[in-house]
Amino acid sequence: MLNSPLTSCKNFLFDQLLANWAKHGIDQDLGFSYESMNHDWSRNKVGRVRLLTQCRQLYTFSYAASMSNNEQWRAQLPPLFDFIIHHYFQDERWIFSLNDDLSIKDTQSDAYALAFVLLSFSHYYTLTKDQRALDLMKKTHCFLIKHMSAKSGGFYEAFPVDPTQLRRQNPHMHLLEGYIAAYEATQDDAYKTQIGALLTLALEHFYEKKTKTLREFFTLDWQLHPETGHQVEPGHHFEWVWLLFQANKILPNSDYTELAQHLWLTASRHGLADNGGVYNQIDGNDYTPIDKEKRIWPITEYLKAITVMPIGKEEKVMRITEALNFLQDHYFIENGRWNEYLGTDNQPKDFPLPGTSSYHIFLGLAEVIRWQQSHSDFTL
């Protein structure tokens, strides 16, 4: 039952999507990843080349190379890593983006992007044992603590700091992901401490107990933002479910798994559309959909959440199978391309291929593959 859609999705991922991005989406001379690709696999210049995109590609191909033993992908990793550190690490901190001609564009240090430095360098180090990755992870951590920590808890969005800026849960979620990876790669207690601090932040501020929702936007002191505080994203609920179970392996605490259960119930009851897929956004106060369109990443986060939730195997297989079939029927296109957006009627919208999305597609499917491999009654 699970075998056919999973095999098809795995083939799409490794033999088409990643193979074509490695061939067309990575600059063969300079080693960096393009920001966006057209559907004919030509480069789509968008006026910037972000650190975030480079790190997501470094993470994806590091992890994929470890799963597939693909020597071509492994060989592309050191040039990509070198490009990242030579172009984005300026004056002992990370800058946000370059122009298309690779001159410096935006010199801010972005908390969201720094999370992916931690994540990608952890996986790159695990694969290559390049000591520079560990050194730069430590520098990234120290910079966050020294220059971007907020007195009210958590981190500011960017450096130089604007203390009046909107506060968001999203960068903190990815920092949790990055610190989990950093700890797993190094066993460094400094990273473990930050995992605990970010989990406390989630329990105390991101989670709204009355509605059992994960909130997105806040004022400086973690009050719900008066204009956007009601907006919640089912995809982030599912993403936190998976992260909470990963964190619980490092810092066992029933509070984390209970929070995961609450987020799962809210998102699975109110975030799944009747005609399939996951809504982009719902109202956290009354659960009605705000944005009924469906980007590809929320359903990949749903897949990850299914694999860790303590639900019956039959329900787990049913949910995974339905989600994989929906991906194949509505998102995946021949030759490794995908539909980034669906409308409310599940019709694809015309949109290029973002260099950040393969991270979501890869990890969602990789977690299903890992789950399936641990259950001998379901074989590829």
Contacts in CASP RR format, 6 or more apart in sequence:
PFRMAT RR
TARGET T0000
AUTHOR 0000-0000-0000
METHOD contacts of the structure
MODEL  1
MLNSPLTSCKNFLFDQLLANWAKHGIDQDLGFSYESMNHDWSRNKVGRVR
LLTQCRQLYTFSYAASMSNNEQWRAQLPPLFDFIIHHYFQDERWIFSLND
DLSIKDTQSDAYALAFVLLSFSHYYTLTKDQRALDLMKKTHCFLIKHMSA
KSGGFYEAFPVDPTQLRRQNPHMHLLEGYIAAYEATQDDAYKTQIGALLT
LALEHFYEKKTKTLREFFTLDWQLHPETGHQVEPGHHFEWVWLLFQANKI
LPNSDYTELAQHLWLTASRHGLADNGGVYNQIDGNDYTPIDKEKRIWPIT
EYLKAITVMPIGKEEKVMRITEALNFLQDHYFIENGRWNEYLGTDNQPKD
FPLPGTSSYHIFLGLAEVIRWQQSHSDFTL
1 317 0 8 1.000
1 321 0 8 1.000
1 378 0 8 1.000
2 317 0 8 1.000
2 320 0 8 1.000
2 321 0 8 1.000
2 324 0 8 1.000
2 372 0 8 1.000
2 378 0 8 1.000
3 378 0 8 1.000
3 379 0 8 1.000
3 380 0 8 1.000
5 321 0 8 1.000
5 324 0 8 1.000
5 325 0 8 1.000
5 328 0 8 1.000
6 320 0 8 1.000
6 324 0 8 1.000
6 368 0 8 1.000
6 369 0 8 1.000
6 372 0 8 1.000
6 380 0 8 1.000
7 380 0 8 1.000
8 324 0 8 1.000
8 328 0 8 1.000
9 324 0 8 1.000
9 327 0 8 1.000
9 328 0 8 1.000
9 332 0 8 1.000
9 365 0 8 1.000
9 368 0 8 1.000
10 365 0 8 1.000
10 369 0 8 1.000
10 380 0 8 1.000
12 328 0 8 1.000
12 332 0 8 1.000
12 336 0 8 1.000
13 361 0 8 1.000
13 362 0 8 1.000
13 365 0 8 1.000
14 64 0 8 1.000
14 68 0 8 1.000
14 70 0 8 1.000
16 334 0 8 1.000
16 335 0 8 1.000
16 336 0 8 1.000
17 336 0 8 1.000
17 337 0 8 1.000
17 338 0 8 1.000
17 358 0 8 1.000
17 361 0 8 1.000
18 60 0 8 1.000
18 61 0 8 1.000
18 64 0 8 1.000
18 73 0 8 1.000
18 358 0 8 1.000
18 362 0 8 1.000
19 336 0 8 1.000
20 41 0 8 1.000
20 335 0 8 1.000
20 336 0 8 1.000
20 337 0 8 1.000
21 33 0 8 1.000
21 37 0 8 1.000
21 57 0 8 1.000
21 355 0 8 1.000
21 358 0 8 1.000
22 61 0 8 1.000
22 72 0 8 1.000
22 73 0 8 1.000
22 76 0 8 1.000
23 41 0 8 1.000
24 37 0 8 1.000
24 41 0 8 1.000
24 42 0 8 1.000
24 43 0 8 1.000
25 33 0 8 1.000
25 34 0 8 1.000
25 37 0 8 1.000
25 41 0 8 1.000
25 43 0 8 1.000
26 32 0 8 1.000
26 33 0 8 1.000
26 34 0 8 1.000
26 57 0 8 1.000
26 76 0 8 1.000
26 80 0 8 1.000
27 33 0 8 1.000
27 34 0 8 1.000
30 79 0 8 1.000
30 83 0 8 1.000
30 102 0 8 1.000
31 76 0 8 1.000
31 79 0 8 1.000
31 80 0 8 1.000
31 83 0 8 1.000
32 49 0 8 1.000
32 54 0 8 1.000
32 80 0 8 1.000
32 83 0 8 1.000
32 84 0 8 1.000
32 87 0 8 1.000
32 102 0 8 1.000
33 53 0 8 1.000
33 54 0 8 1.000
33 57 0 8 1.000
33 80 0 8 1.000
33 355 0 8 1.000
34 43 0 8 1.000
34 44 0 8 1.000
34 49 0 8 1.000
34 355 0 8 1.000
35 44 0 8 1.000
35 45 0 8 1.000
35 46 0 8 1.000
35 47 0 8 1.000
35 48 0 8 1.000
35 49 0 8 1.000
35 50 0 8 1.000
35 53 0 8 1.000
35 354 0 8 1.000
35 355 0 8 1.000
36 43 0 8 1.000
36 44 0 8 1.000
36 45 0 8 1.000
36 46 0 8 1.000
36 352 0 8 1.000
36 353 0 8 1.000
36 354 0 8 1.000
36 355 0 8 1.000
37 43 0 8 1.000
37 44 0 8 1.000
37 352 0 8 1.000
37 353 0 8 1.000
37 355 0 8 1.000
38 44 0 8 1.000
38 352 0 8 1.000
38 353 0 8 1.000
39 333 0 8 1.000
39 337 0 8 1.000
39 352 0 8 1.000
39 353 0 8 1.000
41 335 0 8 1.000
41 337 0 8 1.000
44 352 0 8 1.000
44 353 0 8 1.000
45 100 0 8 1.000
46 100 0 8 1.000
47 99 0 8 1.000
47 100 0 8 1.000
47 105 0 8 1.000
48 97 0 8 1.000
48 98 0 8 1.000
48 99 0 8 1.000
48 100 0 8 1.000
48 105 0 8 1.000
48 106 0 8 1.000
49 97 0 8 1.000
49 98 0 8 1.000
49 99 0 8 1.000
49 100 0 8 1.000
49 102 0 8 1.000
49 105 0 8 1.000
50 96 0 8 1.000
50 97 0 8 1.000
50 98 0 8 1.000
50 113 0 8 1.000
51 84 0 8 1.000
51 88 0 8 1.000
51 94 0 8 1.000
51 95 0 8 1.000
51 96 0 8 1.000
51 97 0 8 1.000
51 110 0 8 1.000
51 113 0 8 1.000
51 116 0 8 1.000
51 117 0 8 1.000
52 110 0 8 1.000
52 112 0 8 1.000
52 113 0 8 1.000
52 116 0 8 1.000
52 356 0 8 1.000
53 355 0 8 1.000
53 356 0 8 1.000
54 80 0 8 1.000
54 83 0 8 1.000
54 84 0 8 1.000
54 88 0 8 1.000
55 84 0 8 1.000
55 113 0 8 1.000
55 116 0 8 1.000
55 117 0 8 1.000
55 119 0 8 1.000
55 120 0 8 1.000
55 121 0 8 1.000
56 116 0 8 1.000
56 120 0 8 1.000
56 355 0 8 1.000
56 356 0 8 1.000
56 358 0 8 1.000
56 359 0 8 1.000
57 80 0 8 1.000
57 355 0 8 1.000
57 358 0 8 1.000
57 359 0 8 1.000
58 77 0 8 1.000
58 80 0 8 1.000
58 81 0 8 1.000
58 84 0 8 1.000
58 120 0 8 1.000
58 121 0 8 1.000
58 123 0 8 1.000
58 124 0 8 1.000
59 116 0 8 1.000
59 119 0 8 1.000
59 120 0 8 1.000
59 123 0 8 1.000
59 124 0 8 1.000
59 359 0 8 1.000
60 358 0 8 1.000
60 359 0 8 1.000
60 362 0 8 1.000
60 363 0 8 1.000
61 73 0 8 1.000
61 76 0 8 1.000
61 77 0 8 1.000
61 80 0 8 1.000
62 77 0 8 1.000
62 120 0 8 1.000
62 123 0 8 1.000
62 124 0 8 1.000
62 126 0 8 1.000
62 127 0 8 1.000
62 128 0 8 1.000
63 123 0 8 1.000
63 362 0 8 1.000
63 363 0 8 1.000
63 366 0 8 1.000
64 70 0 8 1.000
64 73 0 8 1.000
64 362 0 8 1.000
64 366 0 8 1.000
65 73 0 8 1.000
65 74 0 8 1.000
65 77 0 8 1.000
65 127 0 8 1.000
66 123 0 8 1.000
66 126 0 8 1.000
66 127 0 8 1.000
67 366 0 8 1.000
67 369 0 8 1.000
74 127 0 8 1.000
77 124 0 8 1.000
77 127 0 8 1.000
77 128 0 8 1.000
78 128 0 8 1.000
78 130 0 8 1.000
81 124 0 8 1.000
81 128 0 8 1.000
81 130 0 8 1.000
81 132 0 8 1.000
81 133 0 8 1.000
85 132 0 8 1.000
85 136 0 8 1.000
87 98 0 8 1.000
87 102 0 8 1.000
88 94 0 8 1.000
88 95 0 8 1.000
88 98 0 8 1.000
89 95 0 8 1.000
89 136 0 8 1.000
90 104 0 8 1.000
90 107 0 8 1.000
92 139 0 8 1.000
92 143 0 8 1.000
93 109 0 8 1.000
93 143 0 8 1.000
93 147 0 8 1.000
93 159 0 8 1.000
94 109 0 8 1.000
94 110 0 8 1.000
94 113 0 8 1.000
94 114 0 8 1.000
94 117 0 8 1.000
94 140 0 8 1.000
94 143 0 8 1.000
95 104 0 8 1.000
95 106 0 8 1.000
95 107 0 8 1.000
95 108 0 8 1.000
95 109 0 8 1.000
96 105 0 8 1.000
96 106 0 8 1.000
96 107 0 8 1.000
96 108 0 8 1.000
96 109 0 8 1.000
96 110 0 8 1.000
96 113 0 8 1.000
96 158 0 8 1.000
97 105 0 8 1.000
97 106 0 8 1.000
98 104 0 8 1.000
98 105 0 8 1.000
99 105 0 8 1.000
108 158 0 8 1.000
108 159 0 8 1.000
108 160 0 8 1.000
109 143 0 8 1.000
109 147 0 8 1.000
109 148 0 8 1.000
109 158 0 8 1.000
109 159 0 8 1.000
110 157 0 8 1.000
110 158 0 8 1.000
110 171 0 8 1.000
111 144 0 8 1.000
111 148 0 8 1.000
111 155 0 8 1.000
111 156 0 8 1.000
111 157 0 8 1.000
111 158 0 8 1.000
111 171 0 8 1.000
111 172 0 8 1.000
111 175 0 8 1.000
112 157 0 8 1.000
112 170 0 8 1.000
112 171 0 8 1.000
112 174 0 8 1.000
114 140 0 8 1.000
114 143 0 8 1.000
114 144 0 8 1.000
114 148 0 8 1.000
114 175 0 8 1.000
115 171 0 8 1.000
115 174 0 8 1.000
115 175 0 8 1.000
115 177 0 8 1.000
115 178 0 8 1.000
116 174 0 8 1.000
116 178 0 8 1.000
117 136 0 8 1.000
117 137 0 8 1.000
117 140 0 8 1.000
118 137 0 8 1.000
118 140 0 8 1.000
118 141 0 8 1.000
118 175 0 8 1.000
118 178 0 8 1.000
118 179 0 8 1.000
118 181 0 8 1.000
118 182 0 8 1.000
119 174 0 8 1.000
119 177 0 8 1.000
119 178 0 8 1.000
119 181 0 8 1.000
119 182 0 8 1.000
121 133 0 8 1.000
121 134 0 8 1.000
121 136 0 8 1.000
121 137 0 8 1.000
121 140 0 8 1.000
121 182 0 8 1.000
122 133 0 8 1.000
122 137 0 8 1.000
122 178 0 8 1.000
122 181 0 8 1.000
122 182 0 8 1.000
122 184 0 8 1.000
122 185 0 8 1.000
122 186 0 8 1.000
123 181 0 8 1.000
123 185 0 8 1.000
124 130 0 8 1.000
124 133 0 8 1.000
125 131 0 8 1.000
125 133 0 8 1.000
125 134 0 8 1.000
125 137 0 8 1.000
125 185 0 8 1.000
126 185 0 8 1.000
134 185 0 8 1.000
134 186 0 8 1.000
137 182 0 8 1.000
137 186 0 8 1.000
138 188 0 8 1.000
141 182 0 8 1.000
141 190 0 8 1.000
141 191 0 8 1.000
141 194 0 8 1.000
143 159 0 8 1.000
144 155 0 8 1.000
144 175 0 8 1.000
147 159 0 8 1.000
147 161 0 8 1.000
148 155 0 8 1.000
148 156 0 8 1.000
148 158 0 8 1.000
148 159 0 8 1.000
148 161 0 8 1.000
149 155 0 8 1.000
149 156 0 8 1.000
150 156 0 8 1.000
150 167 0 8 1.000
150 220 0 8 1.000
152 220 0 8 1.000
152 221 0 8 1.000
152 222 0 8 1.000
153 201 0 8 1.000
153 222 0 8 1.000
154 172 0 8 1.000
154 197 0 8 1.000
154 198 0 8 1.000
154 201 0 8 1.000
155 171 0 8 1.000
155 172 0 8 1.000
155 175 0 8 1.000
156 162 0 8 1.000
156 163 0 8 1.000
156 165 0 8 1.000
157 165 0 8 1.000
157 166 0 8 1.000
157 167 0 8 1.000
157 168 0 8 1.000
157 171 0 8 1.000
158 165 0 8 1.000
163 220 0 8 1.000
164 220 0 8 1.000
165 220 0 8 1.000
166 217 0 8 1.000
166 218 0 8 1.000
166 219 0 8 1.000
166 225 0 8 1.000
166 228 0 8 1.000
167 217 0 8 1.000
167 218 0 8 1.000
167 219 0 8 1.000
167 220 0 8 1.000
167 222 0 8 1.000
168 216 0 8 1.000
168 217 0 8 1.000
168 218 0 8 1.000
169 202 0 8 1.000
169 205 0 8 1.000
169 206 0 8 1.000
169 214 0 8 1.000
169 215 0 8 1.000
169 216 0 8 1.000
169 218 0 8 1.000
169 236 0 8 1.000
170 216 0 8 1.000
170 236 0 8 1.000
172 198 0 8 1.000
172 201 0 8 1.000
172 202 0 8 1.000
172 206 0 8 1.000
173 202 0 8 1.000
173 236 0 8 1.000
173 239 0 8 1.000
173 240 0 8 1.000
173 243 0 8 1.000
175 194 0 8 1.000
175 198 0 8 1.000
176 195 0 8 1.000
176 198 0 8 1.000
176 199 0 8 1.000
176 202 0 8 1.000
176 243 0 8 1.000
176 247 0 8 1.000
177 243 0 8 1.000
179 191 0 8 1.000
179 192 0 8 1.000
179 194 0 8 1.000
179 195 0 8 1.000
179 198 0 8 1.000
180 195 0 8 1.000
180 243 0 8 1.000
180 246 0 8 1.000
180 247 0 8 1.000
180 250 0 8 1.000
182 188 0 8 1.000
182 191 0 8 1.000
183 191 0 8 1.000
183 192 0 8 1.000
183 195 0 8 1.000
183 250 0 8 1.000
184 250 0 8 1.000
192 250 0 8 1.000
192 251 0 8 1.000
195 247 0 8 1.000
195 250 0 8 1.000
195 251 0 8 1.000
196 247 0 8 1.000
196 251 0 8 1.000
199 244 0 8 1.000
199 247 0 8 1.000
199 251 0 8 1.000
199 253 0 8 1.000
199 256 0 8 1.000
202 214 0 8 1.000
202 240 0 8 1.000
202 259 0 8 1.000
203 255 0 8 1.000
203 259 0 8 1.000
204 222 0 8 1.000
205 218 0 8 1.000
205 222 0 8 1.000
206 214 0 8 1.000
206 215 0 8 1.000
207 213 0 8 1.000
207 214 0 8 1.000
207 215 0 8 1.000
207 259 0 8 1.000
207 262 0 8 1.000
207 263 0 8 1.000
208 214 0 8 1.000
208 215 0 8 1.000
208 224 0 8 1.000
208 284 0 8 1.000
211 266 0 8 1.000
211 284 0 8 1.000
211 285 0 8 1.000
211 287 0 8 1.000
212 262 0 8 1.000
212 263 0 8 1.000
212 265 0 8 1.000
212 266 0 8 1.000
213 232 0 8 1.000
213 237 0 8 1.000
213 263 0 8 1.000
213 266 0 8 1.000
213 284 0 8 1.000
214 232 0 8 1.000
214 233 0 8 1.000
214 236 0 8 1.000
214 237 0 8 1.000
214 240 0 8 1.000
214 263 0 8 1.000
214 266 0 8 1.000
215 224 0 8 1.000
215 229 0 8 1.000
215 232 0 8 1.000
215 284 0 8 1.000
216 228 0 8 1.000
216 229 0 8 1.000
216 231 0 8 1.000
216 232 0 8 1.000
216 233 0 8 1.000
216 236 0 8 1.000
217 224 0 8 1.000
217 225 0 8 1.000
217 228 0 8 1.000
217 229 0 8 1.000
217 231 0 8 1.000
218 224 0 8 1.000
218 225 0 8 1.000
218 229 0 8 1.000
219 225 0 8 1.000
219 226 0 8 1.000
224 230 0 8 1.000
230 283 0 8 1.000
230 284 0 8 1.000
230 285 0 8 1.000
231 281 0 8 1.000
231 283 0 8 1.000
231 284 0 8 1.000
231 290 0 8 1.000
232 281 0 8 1.000
232 282 0 8 1.000
232 283 0 8 1.000
232 284 0 8 1.000
233 280 0 8 1.000
233 281 0 8 1.000
233 282 0 8 1.000
233 298 0 8 1.000
234 266 0 8 1.000
234 267 0 8 1.000
234 270 0 8 1.000
234 271 0 8 1.000
234 272 0 8 1.000
234 278 0 8 1.000
234 279 0 8 1.000
234 281 0 8 1.000
234 282 0 8 1.000
234 298 0 8 1.000
234 302 0 8 1.000
235 267 0 8 1.000
235 278 0 8 1.000
235 297 0 8 1.000
235 298 0 8 1.000
235 301 0 8 1.000
235 302 0 8 1.000
236 301 0 8 1.000
237 263 0 8 1.000
237 264 0 8 1.000
237 266 0 8 1.000
237 267 0 8 1.000
237 305 0 8 1.000
238 263 0 8 1.000
238 264 0 8 1.000
238 267 0 8 1.000
238 278 0 8 1.000
238 298 0 8 1.000
238 301 0 8 1.000
238 302 0 8 1.000
238 304 0 8 1.000
238 305 0 8 1.000
239 301 0 8 1.000
239 304 0 8 1.000
239 305 0 8 1.000
240 259 0 8 1.000
240 260 0 8 1.000
240 263 0 8 1.000
241 260 0 8 1.000
241 263 0 8 1.000
241 264 0 8 1.000
241 267 0 8 1.000
241 304 0 8 1.000
241 305 0 8 1.000
241 308 0 8 1.000
241 309 0 8 1.000
242 301 0 8 1.000
242 304 0 8 1.000
242 305 0 8 1.000
242 307 0 8 1.000
242 308 0 8 1.000
242 367 0 8 1.000
244 256 0 8 1.000
244 257 0 8 1.000
244 259 0 8 1.000
244 260 0 8 1.000
244 263 0 8 1.000
245 256 0 8 1.000
245 257 0 8 1.000
245 260 0 8 1.000
245 308 0 8 1.000
246 308 0 8 1.000
247 256 0 8 1.000
248 256 0 8 1.000
248 257 0 8 1.000
260 308 0 8 1.000
260 309 0 8 1.000
261 309 0 8 1.000
264 305 0 8 1.000
264 309 0 8 1.000
266 287 0 8 1.000
267 278 0 8 1.000
267 302 0 8 1.000
267 305 0 8 1.000
269 287 0 8 1.000
270 282 0 8 1.000
270 287 0 8 1.000
271 278 0 8 1.000
271 279 0 8 1.000
271 282 0 8 1.000
271 289 0 8 1.000
272 278 0 8 1.000
272 279 0 8 1.000
272 302 0 8 1.000
273 279 0 8 1.000
273 289 0 8 1.000
273 292 0 8 1.000
273 294 0 8 1.000
273 344 0 8 1.000
275 345 0 8 1.000
275 346 0 8 1.000
276 322 0 8 1.000
276 326 0 8 1.000
276 346 0 8 1.000
277 294 0 8 1.000
277 298 0 8 1.000
277 299 0 8 1.000
277 302 0 8 1.000
277 323 0 8 1.000
277 326 0 8 1.000
277 330 0 8 1.000
277 342 0 8 1.000
277 346 0 8 1.000
278 294 0 8 1.000
278 298 0 8 1.000
278 299 0 8 1.000
278 301 0 8 1.000
278 302 0 8 1.000
279 289 0 8 1.000
279 290 0 8 1.000
279 291 0 8 1.000
279 292 0 8 1.000
279 293 0 8 1.000
279 294 0 8 1.000
279 298 0 8 1.000
280 290 0 8 1.000
280 291 0 8 1.000
280 292 0 8 1.000
280 293 0 8 1.000
280 294 0 8 1.000
280 295 0 8 1.000
280 298 0 8 1.000
281 289 0 8 1.000
281 290 0 8 1.000
281 291 0 8 1.000
282 288 0 8 1.000
282 289 0 8 1.000
282 290 0 8 1.000
283 289 0 8 1.000
283 290 0 8 1.000
292 343 0 8 1.000
292 344 0 8 1.000
293 341 0 8 1.000
293 342 0 8 1.000
293 343 0 8 1.000
293 344 0 8 1.000
293 349 0 8 1.000
294 341 0 8 1.000
294 342 0 8 1.000
294 343 0 8 1.000
294 346 0 8 1.000
295 340 0 8 1.000
295 341 0 8 1.000
295 342 0 8 1.000
296 327 0 8 1.000
296 331 0 8 1.000
296 338 0 8 1.000
296 339 0 8 1.000
296 340 0 8 1.000
296 341 0 8 1.000
296 357 0 8 1.000
296 360 0 8 1.000
296 361 0 8 1.000
297 357 0 8 1.000
297 360 0 8 1.000
297 361 0 8 1.000
299 323 0 8 1.000
299 326 0 8 1.000
299 327 0 8 1.000
299 331 0 8 1.000
300 327 0 8 1.000
300 360 0 8 1.000
300 361 0 8 1.000
300 363 0 8 1.000
300 364 0 8 1.000
300 365 0 8 1.000
301 360 0 8 1.000
301 364 0 8 1.000
302 319 0 8 1.000
302 323 0 8 1.000
303 320 0 8 1.000
303 323 0 8 1.000
303 324 0 8 1.000
303 364 0 8 1.000
303 365 0 8 1.000
303 367 0 8 1.000
303 368 0 8 1.000
304 363 0 8 1.000
304 364 0 8 1.000
304 367 0 8 1.000
306 316 0 8 1.000
306 319 0 8 1.000
306 320 0 8 1.000
306 323 0 8 1.000
306 368 0 8 1.000
307 316 0 8 1.000
307 320 0 8 1.000
307 367 0 8 1.000
307 368 0 8 1.000
307 370 0 8 1.000
307 371 0 8 1.000
309 316 0 8 1.000
311 319 0 8 1.000
313 375 0 8 1.000
317 378 0 8 1.000
320 368 0 8 1.000
320 371 0 8 1.000
324 368 0 8 1.000
330 339 0 8 1.000
330 342 0 8 1.000
330 346 0 8 1.000
330 348 0 8 1.000
331 338 0 8 1.000
331 339 0 8 1.000
331 342 0 8 1.000
331 348 0 8 1.000
332 338 0 8 1.000
333 339 0 8 1.000
337 353 0 8 1.000
338 353 0 8 1.000
338 357 0 8 1.000
338 361 0 8 1.000
339 348 0 8 1.000
339 349 0 8 1.000
339 351 0 8 1.000
340 349 0 8 1.000
340 351 0 8 1.000
340 352 0 8 1.000
340 353 0 8 1.000
340 354 0 8 1.000
340 357 0 8 1.000
341 348 0 8 1.000
341 349 0 8 1.000
341 351 0 8 1.000
342 348 0 8 1.000
342 349 0 8 1.000
343 349 0 8 1.000
369 380 0 8 1.000
372 378 0 8 1.000
372 379 0 8 1.000
372 380 0 8 1.000
373 380 0 8 1.000
END
